[in-house]
């Protein structure tokens, strides 16, 4: 249990276990706190290619991260492929993330009672853009059955069929389901 962790290293190990347990190849949790108009601080856990957090910081990807942008204005988990990129920098972020294990990803905002001054996002990724590992593919029945937010999704949407099919061109009604009910 995370409450039993005695060091940051133990917490990170538990986070890595959770990412793998959810069937993802990679994952990270990022929390952004805007202290005032000039200062923003970040806290994060990374379970991915170690080069990705270093590049994320050095390239200042937090300024052009469409997943963080999405989390700042929405609370529903979604596939990264559903999020439009609004700039060339966001497109570059997507390419860089794919190189580090996030070729396909599930984006799960972590709403805060503090409002927009604090934003959190959990990103779970698959190195395969097609998601060849069925259980690691956002949209497979595995996510529906095993994800910690599946019960919330079912409350918001009546689809509970554990679907795994559907056309790639149609956006499903259910975030994790590839078929419209």
ZATIPA-899268 format. One record per residue: residue in three letters; x, y, z of N, C-alpha, C, O, CB in turn. Coordinates in steps of 0.1 Angstrom, whole numbers, plus 5000, padded with zeros to 4 digits. Glycine has a CB too. Example, Ala and Ser with C-alpha at 12.3 -4.5 7.8 and 13.67 -1.06 7.14 Angstrom:
% ZATIPA-899268
ALA513249435078512349555078513249675078514249675085511349555090/SER512849785071513749895071512950005079513450115080514149945057/
***
This chain:
% ZATIPA-899268
UNK500849885000500050005000500950125000502050135006499150005012/UNK500450234994501150354993501450425006502450485009500450454983/UNK500450405015500650455029501750395037502250455046499350445037/UNK502150275032503250205039504650235033505650195038503050055038/UNK504650315022505950345016506750435025506250525031505650425002/UNK508050405026508950475035509850575028510550655034509750385042/UNK509750575014510650665007509950704994509150624989512050605005/UNK510450804987509950834974510250724964509450694955510550964969/UNK511350654966511650544957510650434958510250364948513050484961/UNK510150404970509150304972507850344966507150264960508950274987/UNK507450474967506250524960506350504945505350464939506050674964/UNK507550534939507650524925507550374921507050344910509050584921/UNK508150284929508050144926506550104926506150024917508850064936/UNK505850144936504450114936503650174924502750104919503750164949/UNK504050294920503450354908503750264896502850244888503950494906/UNK504950224894505350134883504550014883504049964873506850104883/UNK504349954895503549824896502049854891501449774885503549774910/UNK501549964895500150004892500050024877499049974871499750134899/UNK501050084870500950114856500949974849500149954840502150194851/UNK501849884853501949754846500749674849500149604841503249674852/UNK500149684862498949614865497749664857496849584855498649644880/UNK497749784852496649834844496949794829496149824821496549984845/UNK498049724826498349674813499049774804499049754792497049634807/UNK499549884809500149984801501649954800502249894809499950124807/UNK502250004789503749994787504450104795505550084799504050004773/UNK503750214797504450334803503350414809502150404806505150424792/UNK503750504819502750594825503450704833504650694836501850514834/UNK502650804835503150914844501950984849500950994843504151014836/UNK502151044861501151134867501851264869502951274875500651074881/UNK501151364865501751504866500751594873499551594869502051564851/UNK501151664883500351764890500951894888502151914890500251724905/UNK500151994884500652124881499852224891498652224891500352164866/UNK500652304898500052394907500552534903501652574903500552364922/UNK499552624900499852764896499752844909498652874914498752814885/UNK500852884914500952964926500453104924499753154933502352964932/UNK500853164913500353294910500653314895500853214888501153404918/UNK500453434890500553464875501953434870502153414858500253604872/UNK502953434878504353414874505053284878506153254873505153524878/UNK504353204886505053084892504152964891502952964896505453114906/UNK504652854885503952734885504952624889506052624885503452704870/UNK504452534897505252424902504652284897503452274896505452424917/UNK505552194895505152064890505651954900506751964905505652034876/UNK504751854901505151724908504851614899503751624892504451714923/UNK505651504899505351404890505851264894506851264902505851434876/UNK505251164889505751024890505850974876504950994868504750934899/UNK506950904873507250854860507450704860508350654868508350924853/UNK506850624851507050484850507150464835506250404828505850394856/UNK508350504829508550504815509950514812510850514821507750614808/UNK510250524799511650554794512250664802511650774802511750574779/UNK513350654809513850764818514250884810514350994816515050714825/UNK514450874797514750994789513551084787513651204785515250944775/UNK512351024789511151104787510951214797510751334793509851014787/UNK511051194810510951304820512051404818511751524820510951244834/UNK513251364814514251464812513951554800514151674801515651394810/UNK513551484789513151564777511951654780511851764776512851474765/UNK510951604787509751674791510151804798509551914795508751594800/UNK511051794807511451914814512352004806512152134805512251874827/UNK513351954799514252034791513652104779513952214776515451954787/UNK512652034773511952094762510752184766510052244758511551984752/UNK510552184779509352254785508052214779507252294775509552414783/UNK507952084777506752024771505452064778504352064772506851874769/UNK505552094791504352134799503652254793502552274795504752154813/UNK504452334785503852454779503052414766502252494761504952554775/UNK503252294761502652254749502152114749502052044739503652264737/UNK501652074761501251934764499651934762498951984771501651884778/UNK499151874751497751874749496951784759495851804762497451824735/UNK497651694765497051604776496851684788495851674795497951484778/UNK497851764792497751854804496651964801495851994810499051914807/UNK496652014789495652114785494252054787493352114792495852164771/UNK494051934782492751864783492351854798491251874801492851724776/UNK493351804806493051784820492651914827491951914837494251724827/UNK493052024822492752154829491352204826490852294832493752264824/UNK490652134816489252184813488252064812487152094809489252254800/UNK488651944815487751824814488151724825489251714829487751764800/UNK487151654829487451554840487251404835487451314843486451574852/UNK486751384823486551254818487751194811488351254803485351254809/UNK488051064815489151004808488850984793487750964789489450864814/UNK489950994785489750984771490950924764492050924770489351114764/UNK490850884752491950844744492750964739492151064735491550754732/UNK494050964739494851074734494551104720494551224716496351044736/UNK494251004712493951024698492651104695492451154684493850884691/UNK491851124705490651204704490851354706490051434703489551154713/UNK492051384711492351524715492951594703494051544698493251534727/UNK492451704699493051774687494251854692494251904703492051874681/UNK495251854684496451944686496152084681495652094670497751884680/UNK496452184689496052314685497252394680497152514677495452384696/UNK498452334679499652404675500652314669500652194672500252494686/UNK501652364662502752274658503552214670504052104669503752354648/UNK503652294680504352254692503652134699504252034703504452364703/UNK502252134699501552024704501751894695501851784700500052054705/UNK501751914682502051804673503451744676503651624676501951844658/UNK504451834679505851784682505851714695506551614697506751914683/UNK505051754705504851684718504351544715504951444721503951764727/UNK503351524707502751394704503851304698503951184702501551404695/UNK504551354689505651274682506751234693507151124693506351354671/UNK507051324701508151294712507551194722508251104725508551424719/UNK506351214726505751114735505750974729505950874736504351154739/UNK505350964716505350834709506650764709506750644711504850854695/UNK507750844708509150794708509450734722510450654723510150894704/UNK508750774732509050724746508050644752507850634764509250854755/UNK507250564744506350474749504850514750504050444755506750434763/UNK504550624744503150674744502650694730502050794727503050804752/UNK502750584721502250594708500750594708500150654699502750474699/UNK500150534717498750544720498650564735499450504743497850414715/UNK497650634740497550664754496150694759495250734751498450794757/UNK495950664771494750694778495050814787496050814795494250574787/UNK494250924786494451044794493351054805492151054801494451164785/UNK493751054817492751054828493051174837493951174845492850924837/UNK492251284835492351394844492151364858491351274861491451514839/UNK492751434867492551414881492051554887492751634890493951374889/UNK490751564887490051684891490551724906490851644914488551674891/UNK490551854908490951914921489852004927489252074919492351984919/UNK489751994940488752084946489352224947488552324950488452034960/UNK490552244943491252384943490852454931491052584930492752364944/UNK490252394921489852454909490952454899491852364899489452604911/UNK491052554890492052554879493452584884494352574876491552664869/UNK493652624897494952654901495752524903497052524903494952734914/UNK495052414904495752284904495152184894493952164894495652214919/UNK496052124886495652034876496451904877497651914879495752094861/UNK495851794876496551664876496051584865494951584860496251594889/UNK497051494859496651414848497451284849498651284852496951484835/UNK496751164847497451034847497451004832496350994825496750934855/UNK498650964827498750924813499250784813500350754818499751024805/UNK498550694806498950554805499150524790498250554782497850454811/UNK500250474787500650464773500950324768501350234776501750544769/UNK500850304755501250184748502350224738502150324731500050104742/UNK503350144737504450174727503950154712504450204703505650094729/UNK502950064711502450034698501250124694500250124702501949884697/UNK501350204684500150294680498950214677497850274679500550374668/UNK499050094673497850004671497349934684496349874684498049904660/UNK498249944694497949884706497849734705496949664709496649934712/UNK498949674700498949524697498749444710498249334709500249484690/UNK499249504721498949434734497549464737497249574742499949474745/UNK496549374735495149404737494849474750494049564751494349284735/UNK495449424761495049474774495649614776495249684785495549384785/UNK496649654768497249784770496649894760497050004760498749784767/UNK495649854752495049944743493950014749492949954752494649864730/UNK493950144750492850224755491650184745491850204733493050374755/UNK490550144750489450114742489149964742488049924737489650164728/UNK490049884746489849744747488949704759488849794768491149654747/UNK488349594759487549554770488349544783487749564794486949414768/UNK489649524782490449524794490349654802490249654814491949494790/UNK490449764795490349894802488949904809488849954820490550014792/UNK487949864802486549874807486449794820485949844830485549814797/UNK487049674820486849584831487849614843487449594854487049444827/UNK489049664840490049674850490449814854491149824864491249604845/UNK490049914847490550044850489850094863488650064866490250144839/UNK490550174871489950224883488850314881488050344891491050294892/UNK488650374870487550464867486450404859485550484855488150594860/UNK486450274857485450214848484050224855483050244848485750064846/UNK483950224868482650234874482150374872480950394871482750204889/UNK483050474872482550614869482050624855481050684852483750714872/UNK482850564846482350574832481050504830480150554823483450504823/UNK480850394837479550324835478450414841477250404836479550194842/UNK478650484852477650574857477350684847476150724846478050634870/UNK478350734840478150844831477550794818476950874810479450914828/UNK477750664815477350614802476750474804477350394811478550614792/UNK475650444798474950314800475750194794475350084797473650314795/UNK476750214786477450104779478250024789479150084795478250154767/UNK477949904791478749824800479049684793479049584800478049804814/UNK479149684780479249564773480649504771480849404766478649584759/UNK481649574777483049544775483349524760483949424756483349414782/UNK482949614752483149604738484649614734485449664741482349724730/UNK484949554723486349554718486449584703487449574698487049434722/UNK485249604697485349624682484849764679484849854687484449524676/UNK484549784666484049914662484949974652486149944651483750004673/UNK484350064644485150134634486050244640485650314649484250194624/UNK487250254634488150354639487750494636488150594642489550324634/UNK486850504626486550644621485350704630485150824630486050644607/UNK484650624637483550674645484050694660484650604666482350584645/UNK483750804666484050824680482950754688481850784686484150974683/UNK483450664697482450594705481750684714482250784718483050474712/UNK480550644718479750714728480450694742480550794750478350664729/UNK480850574744481550544757483050564755483650524745481250394761/UNK483750634764485150664763486050534760486950544753485650734775/UNK485650424767486550314766485950204756486650104754486650244779/UNK484850234750484250134742484350174727484250294724482750114746/UNK484550084719484750114704483450094696483550104684485850024699/UNK482350074703481050064696480050144702479950154715480649914696/UNK479250214694478150294700477050194705476750094699477550384689/UNK476450234717475350144722474150144713473250074716474950184736/
***
